Amino acid sequence: MEGGRRMDLMEAIYSRRSVRSYTDQPVEKPVVEALIQAAVQAPSALNQQPWAFAVLQDRKLLEQYSTRVKAHVLKSLKPESPLYSHREELANPDYNVFYGAGTLIIVCAKPEGVHAEEDCSLAAQNLMLAAHATGLGTCPIGFAQPWLNLARTKRGLSIPPNYTVVFPVIVGYPKGGAPPVARREPEIVAWR
């Protein structure tokens, strides 16, 4: 990822925020490729590198997928779910689960990975930090994960049926800044 100001690692870690407002500026293919290259630098159990990626940049399709994700979540939502408090938002036709971002990168786990989901989460964090360090915004979209794991959805995205969608993350150019978020003190349960 050439050009622009670079952050040091600690600055990137402490200042990264989930961005939920994006400009219409597309993220160019070489930039997305560089983010994926940063992602695959993550450690993995037994060096299995069990990740695969699907990239979606078709804005019309992202709009359609948002509608389908919302319907799927609403249909399966139970009152005891922590997501239940979001039902009005999900029912709003103007709410887009991808927040208008023009790029969705889906981190998938291959079935043979010993700790594939954990490894893929590490790769996703690398991707998000690399994006932030170069001026891009990201946000994990947990709402989308169950729908993206449906067989028909994976088929439509050419994701192999035995791969698991672990981490959908939107990427784009932020519109405005993301507010700081207070972090709780870490709970350290043992230190011997």
Secondary structure, DSSP 8 states (H G I E B T S, - for coil): --SS----HHHHHHH--B---B-S----HHHHHHHHHHHTTS--GGG---EEEEEE--HHHHHHHHHHHHHHHHHH--TTSGGGGGHHHHH-TT--TTTT-SEEEEEEE-TT-TTHHHHHHHHHHHHHHHHHHTT-EEEE-GGGHHHHTSHHHHHHTT--TT-EEEEEEEEE-BSS----------------
